[in-house]
Amino acid sequence: MAPTHEELTEHLIRLIDIRLLDPLEILVDGHDAIERLRAVIRKRARSWAITIVSGDDRAAAGVVMRAISTLYPADRPFDPPIDWWRSPLGQAVARRVGHPTAESVSYAVAGAMLGITRQGVHDLVSRGKLARHPEGGVRSASVRDRLLKEGTRRA
């Protein structure tokens, strides 16, 4: 199920606090500037969440890519654990861009993105409801398209 703006806002605030601001607070030995940054994040997170959930595709993709590259920096392509896809940010990313760095995903990742089992993904692929990738797995865009179609039916 797609996260609401409010759920995604709260998730982003917690994530930024844990991944960025808490370590920075330790580094600067509790400097007062960190509290001002927390206030800025609380204001901006709502705007980011609204853009990700209901903004135009280009703007949503831009916010998603900035958030992922900032919150999960690495020298390799973004490859979050399966549970990440069940988080509000993971669910929003799956709906807006699919997997941001992979053309295909494993059946397990597709299942986490869709909120179903790996066997459920296999069944959907077998019935032609999800597109198999020629090199294995499932096309990320196919998972995103299914999520978008399901969201339209529920609305």
Residue pairs with C-beta under 8 A, 6 or more apart in sequence:
1 91
1 115
2 53
2 91
2 92
2 95
2 147
2 151
3 11
3 53
3 88
3 89
3 91
3 92
4 53
5 46
5 49
5 50
5 53
5 54
6 49
7 88
8 49
8 52
8 53
8 88
8 89
8 92
9 45
9 46
9 48
9 49
10 88
11 87
11 88
11 89
12 45
12 48
12 49
12 67
12 89
13 41
13 42
13 45
15 71
15 89
16 41
16 45
16 71
17 38
17 41
19 71
20 70
20 71
21 34
21 37
21 38
21 41
24 34
24 37
25 31
25 34
28 34
48 63
48 67
49 92
51 59
51 60
51 63
52 60
52 63
52 64
52 67
52 92
52 93
52 96
53 60
53 92
55 63
57 96
60 96
60 97
61 96
61 97
64 92
64 93
64 96
64 97
64 100
65 97
65 100
67 89
68 78
68 93
68 100
72 78
72 80
77 101
77 102
78 100
78 101
79 101
79 102
80 90
82 108
82 109
82 112
83 112
84 90
85 91
85 94
85 109
85 112
85 113
86 112
86 115
90 112
90 113
91 113
91 115
93 100
94 113
94 114
94 143
94 144
94 147
95 144
95 147
95 148
95 151
96 144
97 144
98 113
98 140
98 141
98 143
98 144
99 105
99 109
99 113
99 140
99 143
102 140
103 133
103 139
103 140
103 141
104 133
104 135
104 136
104 137
104 138
104 139
104 140
105 113
105 137
105 138
105 140
105 143
106 137
106 138
107 118
107 121
107 122
107 125
107 137
107 138
108 118
109 137
110 118
110 121
110 130
110 137
110 138
110 143
111 117
111 118
111 120
111 121
113 143
113 147
114 120
114 121
114 143
114 146
114 147
116 124
121 130
121 138
124 130
124 146
125 131
125 132
125 138
129 146
130 138
130 139
130 142
130 143
130 146
131 138
131 139
131 141
131 142
132 138
132 139
133 139
